[in-house]
Structures are given as C-alpha cells and as structure tokens.
Amino acid sequence: MYMEEKIQMGRVKMPGWARALAVVVGVISLIVGFLVLVFPGLGFLLVAYFIAFALLVLGVDRVATGISGHTYEIRAVQTGEQAPAQQKPTV
C-alpha cells in the first residue's frame, strides 16, 4: 500500500531531502555554468580541479579496498521488487 500511495502517473515521488538536493545542485550548476560562459578560463580550472578531486577519492578508495580486502556489493534500491538472491562463488 505504501508504494502505491507514492506512485503518481507511473513514477515514484522522490523523498523531500532528495528533491532539496536536486534543487541545490541545479542552482549551483546554473551559477557555475554562467560563470564559465563569462570566464572561459574558469572552465578549464574547474575541470582540472574536478579531475584532481576524483583521482584523490579514487586513490583513497582503492588503498582502503586493498588494505581491507573487501569489495563493494551493488544492491537493488527499494523499488517494490525483490532483489535477486546473491550466489556465493564456489572455490
């Protein structure tokens, strides 16, 4: 019943925090996009910072994964359907 109440026109309504986050990210994107149009050099700088930040996060992730020996498991998000059972590999 709960999922049926949230479905409007075939779509599931986003929770309030996700909608607020989408608005904030949208406003930031508009501001940065306008600034890049006015100052094109800023675009190259932002791309360089974004790549540097992504590489730092990836490096920390890979070091932590290597040290711990644990990998990520991607699981289905609650959609009203059951996720398929995970089978453990046989050694």
Secondary structure by P-SEA (a helix, b strand, c coil): ccccccccccbbbbcaaaaaaaaaaaaaaaaaaaaaaacaaaaaaaaaaaaaaaaaaaaaaaaaaaaacbbbbbbbccccccccccccccc
